[in-house]
Amino acid sequence: MDEKTYENSSRYFENRDCAYYPCHKGDEHINCLFCYCPLYNLKNCPGNYELLERNGKTIKSCMDCRFPHEPDNYDKVIAILKAQA
């Protein structure tokens, strides 16, 4: 993907001024458009999540997931959301 693709648009937004940027380490470019992951509540989301046990509850941790933040995954996220509707 070329640098032109990383310009802020309706498909991609990068907020380097955010207090939490980068929310995931190791990424040069993070798509902040899906800051809160719209796939979080899916049991079988395509991201790299981990289920943790805390105080007798199962918690989905997405600390190591970059799926919705990768520019090439925009169309995949939208397709998944459309299929859920």
N, C-alpha and C positions, 0 to 999 in steps of 0.2 A: 504494500500500500504506500502510495507516495505522500509526501508532506501536504500536498494540496487537500487530500482527503481529511486531514486533521483540522481543517478550518472549522470554526464553530458554524453549525448548520442545524437543520431540523433533524438530522440523523446523528449528529455528534456534537458534544459540548464538553469542553475541558475547562474546569474552574481551578486554576492554579493558585488563586487567592483564598481558597477554602482553608479553614483551620485544620481540616483533616486530610488535605491533599499531600501526598498520595495516600489513599485509604488502603491500598495494597502495595507492598514493597516489590520492587523488581520490574515495574512497568514504566517505560519512558513516556507513554501516552495512555491516559485513562479516560474512557468515555464516561463523563459524569452525568450524562443524560439519565441513566438509570442508577442514580445515587442510591436510592433505596431499591433493592432488586424486586422487580415485579414478579419474579419467579420464586421468591422466597417461600411462599406457602404451598408450592407444588411438592408432592412427595417424591416425584421422580424428575426433578429438574436436571438439566444437562451439566450443571456446574460442579465444581470440585468442592463439595461440602462435607462436613463431618458431623456426626450425631454425638453429642456429649450428654452425660448424665450429671445433673446437678440437683441436689436436694430432692431426689426421687422423681425428677422431671427430665424428659428428653428435650434437649435444646439443639436446634440446627445452627451450627457455626459455619459461617461463610468466610471466615478470615483468610483462607487460602484460595478463595474462588475469584477469578477474574472474568468469568464468562460474559456477564453483561457489560463489562467495561472494555472489552476488546472491540475495536471499531468494526472488524469483519463480522461480528455476531449480531449486529443490529437487526438484520432481516430474519435471523433465526429467532430472536426474542419476540419480534412482532408476530411471526408465524405461530409460535407457541401460544401467545396470548390470544390470537384469533381462534385457534383450535379450542381454547378453553371457554370461549364465549358461547 
